[in-house]
Amino acid sequence: MRLSKQLRDAVQRLVEDTIRQRSASWGLATVTAVNGNGTVDIATPLGPVAAVRRLKSYSAPAVNDVVKVSRNPDGNWIVDGALA
């Protein structure tokens, strides 16, 4: 019976991870670096992400800005803009 519970738990974790990875999402992040090529590095609850493109409307990024970010199912990130 123990193996059955372990298997059930493993399948549950796999399903949760798959759903999380394949769904689009948005959240908040903090800018940790501003790069000269139109990207910023950010710190998210999922960990750091380097070289994230930003929308042109977010024209004056600065370190420590709190920004709204979006992530698509393929794992690509974009910075939508800073919070006021």
C-alpha positions as CSV (number, residue, x, y, z in Angstrom):
1,M,0.0,0.0,0.0
2,R,2.9,2.4,0.7
3,L,4.1,2.1,-2.9
4,S,0.6,3.0,-4.1
5,K,0.6,6.3,-2.1
6,Q,4.1,7.1,-3.3
7,L,3.1,6.6,-6.9
8,R,-0.1,8.6,-6.4
9,D,2.0,11.5,-4.8
10,A,4.5,11.4,-7.7
11,V,1.7,11.5,-10.3
12,Q,0.1,14.4,-8.4
13,R,3.4,16.4,-8.4
14,L,3.9,15.7,-12.1
15,V,0.4,16.9,-13.0
16,E,0.8,20.1,-10.9
17,D,4.2,20.8,-12.4
18,T,2.9,20.2,-16.0
19,I,-0.1,22.5,-15.5
20,R,2.1,25.2,-14.0
21,Q,4.6,25.0,-16.8
22,R,2.1,25.0,-19.6
23,S,-0.1,27.8,-18.5
24,A,0.4,31.5,-19.2
25,S,0.7,33.7,-16.1
26,W,1.5,37.1,-14.9
27,G,3.0,38.4,-11.6
28,L,5.2,41.0,-10.0
29,A,9.0,41.1,-10.1
30,T,11.8,43.4,-9.1
31,V,14.3,44.8,-11.6
32,T,17.8,43.7,-10.6
33,A,19.7,45.1,-13.6
34,V,19.1,47.3,-16.7
35,N,20.8,46.0,-19.8
36,G,21.8,48.2,-22.7
37,N,20.0,46.0,-25.3
38,G,16.4,46.8,-24.2
39,T,16.2,44.0,-21.6
40,V,16.2,43.9,-17.9
41,D,17.1,41.2,-15.4
42,I,14.3,40.5,-12.8
43,A,13.8,38.6,-9.6
44,T,10.5,36.7,-9.5
45,P,9.0,34.3,-6.9
46,L,10.1,31.5,-9.3
47,G,13.7,32.8,-9.2
48,P,15.9,35.2,-11.2
49,V,15.3,35.7,-14.9
50,A,17.9,37.3,-17.1
51,A,17.5,39.4,-20.2
52,V,13.8,39.9,-20.3
53,R,12.4,42.1,-23.0
54,R,10.3,45.1,-22.0
55,L,7.5,46.9,-23.7
56,K,8.4,50.3,-25.3
57,S,6.0,52.0,-22.9
58,Y,8.3,51.0,-20.1
59,S,10.9,53.4,-21.3
60,A,12.9,54.3,-18.2
61,P,13.6,51.1,-16.3
62,A,15.5,51.3,-13.0
63,V,17.0,48.8,-10.6
64,N,14.5,48.1,-7.8
65,D,11.4,49.0,-9.9
66,V,8.5,46.7,-9.1
67,V,7.1,45.6,-12.5
68,K,4.3,43.5,-13.9
69,V,5.6,40.6,-15.9
70,S,3.9,38.0,-18.1
71,R,5.1,34.5,-19.0
72,N,3.8,32.4,-21.8
73,P,3.5,28.5,-21.8
74,D,6.9,28.3,-23.6
75,G,8.6,30.0,-20.7
76,N,9.2,33.3,-22.4
77,W,8.9,36.4,-20.2
78,I,8.0,40.1,-21.0
79,V,8.0,43.1,-18.7
80,D,4.7,44.9,-19.2
81,G,5.6,48.0,-17.1
82,A,6.4,49.4,-13.7
83,L,3.9,49.9,-11.0
84,A,3.2,53.5,-9.9
